[in-house]
Amino acid sequence: MKKLIGILLITLYACSPKYEVIQQLAPDKYHLQGVKGQDVIIVITSSKLKEGQLVTLKSLKQSNGYIE
């Protein structure tokens, strides 16, 4: 049962959309672009990100939950 839950969690994490950090717009404000599609979002987060880094929205610690 634990293996099944582990496989399910890994599958859900691996299938979540990934975004590339394009640039930092302001302190704690970043411009992200979807790796697979044409998605572009602006996110405010307390996480420190670097240009070129791949992230998922789930992995970000959002300071106030604001995403454009």
N, C-alpha and C positions, 0 to 999 in steps of 0.2 A: 504494500500500500504506500509506503514512504517513497519507493522508487517511482511509482506512478505520479505522485504529487510532485516530486522533483522534476520529472520529465515534463510534466504539464507547465510548471513554473518556468523552466528553461525555454520551452517553446513559446510561451507568451512573451517573455522578455526578448527573445530573438526576433520575433515577428513585429515588435513595436517599431514604428517609424523612426528613422534616424535622421538627424539634422547636423549639418556642418556649420561651425561657427565661422562667419564671414568677417565680422569686425565688431569691435567694441564701440558703441555709440556714446556711452556716458558711463560713469561708475555704476556697476551692477545692471547695465542695459546693453543687450547684445542683439545683433542682426544674425538670424539663422536661416539657412536654406536647406530644403529637403534634398536628400541624396538621390532618391529615385524620381521624384516629381519636380514640379515647378513651385512647390510650397515655399513661401517666404514668411517668416514670422519675426516679430520683435518680442523679446522676453526680458523681464526684469527679475533677476535672481541674485541671491546672496552667494551663489557658487562662483568661484573664480574660473573663468574659461579662457582658453587660448585660441587664437585664429587657427583654423584647420582641424580643430578637435571635433570628433564625432560624438554626439550626445543624443539621448532620448529625453523626451519631456518628463518621463517618469523619474529619470535620474537627477533632474535639477531640483535644487531646494529653492522653491519660489518664495521670495520674501513677502510678497503680497498677492500672489496668484494672478498677476496681470500679464496676459499674453494678447498681442494684437494679431 
